[in-house]
Amino acid sequence: MASLLGIDNGLTVTKAVIFDRDGTQLSVARRRVPQSMPQARFIERDMAGLWQATAEAIREAIALSGRPPSDIKAVAATAHGDGLYLLDDEKQPLGPGILSLDSRAGGIIDAWSSGVLFTEALALTGQIPHVSAPSALLAWIKQHEPERYRCIRHVLGCKDWLRFCLTGAIGTDRTEASTSFTDVHTQTFSSDAMRLFGLEDVFDALPPMAHSAEVAGTVTADAAALTGLAAGTPVAFGLHDVTASALGIGGHADGVISIVAGTYSINQVVSTDVRVDPRWFCRNAIDAGRWNNMAISPASAANYDWFLDTLCRKDQDAAIESGASIHQTLAHEIDAALQRPSTILFHPYLFGSPHGNSASGSFLGLHGWHDRGDMLKAVLEGIAFNHRTHIDALRDGFAINEARLTGGASRNPAFAQMFADILGMPVLVTATDEAAAFGAALCAGAAVGLYASVQDDPRDLAATGRKYLPDPSRSAEFDRRFSLYCRIAETLKPVWPDIEQLAETTGGDGA
């Protein structure tokens, strides 16, 4: 028998998932990875602690699979993109890892936006830098922590750190490499890009680049002792998590947009030519001559999680105690709310938005006769509306006729149907729960010849998934609501900075 291990590290949880060769999930194990927030806008994690938690998850997943470690023919990891994981000349962590939710570099971005750098960066690298981009974070470290900056010898992404822990080999793949420093046309690291950001003195710290499905090394004896993997097991280079999720739901096909409704609103379409636009990132796809076009913002299901934590705490506790699902517990409230008209609109900007750092979340049209179900429906609608904002931008540049949806909330049929109605296109939700981990597993399998390529997916997605078709009457009503949602956001743009200043003038929670 042959199986594959896909490692998926997010912002709070690291997962190890073992799949059979045919794509069947055999086991999954999770470990929470604590975040550290030493001051406002700093969001970090201990790199050694991340590796320890991942190793524990791998060991548990092997035990749960019921198969011996030797059955695992290859391993690959995916993890949150952007952020920064640095090593010194002894290949030891150079401070904590910086997560993609970190916004300490806001001042750097503001300074860059006031000149021509944004325009030059878009033309050269295919994207405008943002607060958690490696370019901005390295520039911040150079300015505020010069001693740490001088000690940088290796600039890695999160999954590259985990692969280094498994194999002792330094490197990255094409998708991770393009988060800041590649020429969008040549798809290789660019010294001109480093000079643009004032970082030319660490150009040599960028790691060697390879294909996601190339073998990077093998599991070392030390890593085998920690994880329970067999020493010598091949480890592929792996890939950025946005790309992994899209691959895991079959989203790399022509005319298909991949949607991840997670902490971030992630919307991605693959192209065979370069199309740059300030509304999306044009980054390397897995294969040369293909590009991932990603429109994203930190404004998706994290808003739903906030609502559950803030207004449904007792229900959550009861669900945990009984072993039930909080989503099923609340389903009747959402379904009832969907059957009646509502004036409530919600802007899901609790943690960020497509409209800049000053935007904030809000309920509008709320009345005393509305209940929690009405508010929850509005939250889900607002999340889908934010995705549509990004998807409409991508539809301006690419022919899109079908969507693939993943993320925890996609398992709610009402939410998935809402996406189909709001987007006005068919939406397929695949049966694979751990899509990003399976995307990594496809890379692992292709690296050792179990699959002809990463596109050689053994699953029948159409047969095992569920397709949601848009209802024309509901789509028309959502169009009307979406138009008002957008008009309100435009109206609030000049007011949001004034709202944020209230915390500074009243001694509130502006930190």
C-alpha positions, 0 to 999 in steps of 0.5 A: 500500500502507498500513502502520502502525508500532507502538512498544512500549517495555518495561522493557529493550527498545524495539521498532519493529514495522511491520504491513501493514493486514491485520495481517501483521507486516512487520518488527520491530527491537529495541534494548536500553535499559540500566537504571541502579540507582544505589542499592537500589530505584532503577531508572531509565533515561536518557530521551535514551538511550531516545529514541535507541534507539527512533529506531534501532529505527524506522530499522531496522524501516523498512529491514527492511520493504522498503517506503518510509517514505511507506507508513507511514500512521500511528504510535502508541506503547505503553510500560510503565505507571506509573513517571514521566517528568518535563520542566522548563519548557523541555520537557527531561528533569528527571532520569532516567525512573523505571521501574515496577520502582522501589520507592524509595517503599516508605516513602511507601506504608507511611505511607499504608497506616497511615491512611485514605488507601488506603480514600479512594484506592480509592473516589476513583481506583479503586485502592490506590497502590503503590510505582511509582505516579506518585502515590507517586513524585511524593510521594517526590520532593517529600519527598526532592528538593524542588528537582527537584519545584519544577521539574516542569512536565510529568508524563508516562508513558513512551510520552508521552515517546516521542510527544513526541520524535516530534511535540513535542506534550505529552499523554496518553491516557485509559488512561495518565492513570488510573494515579493521578490520575483520578476513577474515576467521571468518568474525568477528572483530579481535583484531589481526587485530587491533594490526597489525595496532597499533590500539588495544587501540580503539578496543572497539570503533568498533560498534556492527555488524549485518546482513544488513537486521536486524532491527537496531532501529526505527525512533526517534521523532526528526528524524521524525520531520526533515525528515517527516517520521513516528516516529517508522518506522523500520530502517535496518542496511543497507550495503556498497554501492559497495555491495548495487549497486551489489545487486540492479542490481542482481549481487549476482548470480553465474557467474556474475560480477557487474560493477559500472562505477562511480567515482571509477572503481568497479568490484565485484564477490561474492564467497562461499569461501575465495580467497585472492589476492593482486589484489582485496579485499576479504570482507564480503558479506551480508550473512555469508559464502559468500565473496565480491571480489572487484577489484577497483581504482578511475579511471572510469567515473570521467574521463568522467566528467572531460572531460565534465567540461573541454572541453564541458562546453558551451555544458553543459551550453546549455543543462542545459538551454534547459533541454536536456541531455549533453550525448545525445548532444554529442552522435553523435560525439561519434557515428561518432568517433566509425565508424572510426579508431583512434590512440588515447589511453587514460589512465584514471588516472586523480584521481588515478589508479591501478598502485599507486599514482604516475600514471597520465592520458594521451592521446597518439597517438593524431594528429591534424586531431583528433576532440573532438569526437575522444578524447571522444571516447578514454576517454570512451574506456580508462575507459572500459579498466581500468575496464577490468584490474580489471575484468581480475584479477578477472577472474583469480580467479573466473568463470565469464560469464556475467556482470551487469553494472550500473553507469550514463554512462551505460545509453549511449548505445555506452558505454554499447556496448563498455563494452561488446566488450572489455570484450568479454561477455554479459553485462546487464544494468538494468532498475533501475536507482538508483541501490544502493538505491534499494539494500538498499530498498531490505534490508529494505523490508527483515528486516520487512518481505516484502521479504523472503530475500535480494535475493528475488528481485521482479523485472524481470531484464531480461525482463526490462533490456537491454542486450548487446552482444559482436561483435567478430570482434570489440572484436578482435580489442579492444583486440589489442588496450588493449594489447598496452594500457597495454604495454604503462602503464608498460613502463610509470611506472618508468617515472610517479614518475619523472613526478610528481617531475616536479611540485616540482622542478618548483613550479607548482601544486604539492599540 
